[in-house]
Amino acid sequence: MEKIEGRFLIFIDDLYEDLEVWYPKLRLIEAGARVTLAAPEAGKLYHGKHSYPAVSDAAIADMKEADFTGLILAGGFAPDKLRRLDKVKQLTREFMAAGKLVAHICHGGWMAASAGVCKGFRMTSTPGIKDDLENAGALWVNEPVVIDRNMVSSRKPDDLPDFMKGIFQFLGKN
């Protein structure tokens, strides 16, 4: 496996989808990248939908797009809370405008929709937010992974291997 030089940001809050945070985090670390879990509060313990704990490395309010290579928007119920934070929407827009990786899976697409960055992009998600993405201007498709410009999207935890292949493909690593 080739090394990935870079730093990646993942937002978390209570009821994040455990696998959709930990699988990308561990795969990126395995490839040599650094990963920051940012949440509403730094150093706080957050629990996933399946009770797996994660301590946030940093507060979302302190994050800067310039410090990162890419953004991963994991699913679960957390995105419904996170998408209401102005800083989450601002950072998502900044990553998109900079042409950096914005990868979302399952309900993580809610954050992209709320940030207003879906218009004209072909993407996928859990079918539960299909209408939200289409109403945000996306062309929704039911595929395991979709890569459109700097956006990588997947539907559900079962798609995580394809999701990571899409991320590595975008980053130029196979």
Secondary structure, DSSP 4 states (H G I P E B T S, - for coil): ------EEEEE--TTB-HHHHHHHHHHHHHTT-EEEEEESSTT-EEEBTT--EEE-SEEGGG--GGG-SEEEE--BSHHHHHTT-HHHHHHHHHHHHTT-EEEEEGGGHHHHHHHT--TT-EE---GGGHHHHHHTT-EE---SEEEETTEEEESSGGGHHHHHHHHHHHTT--
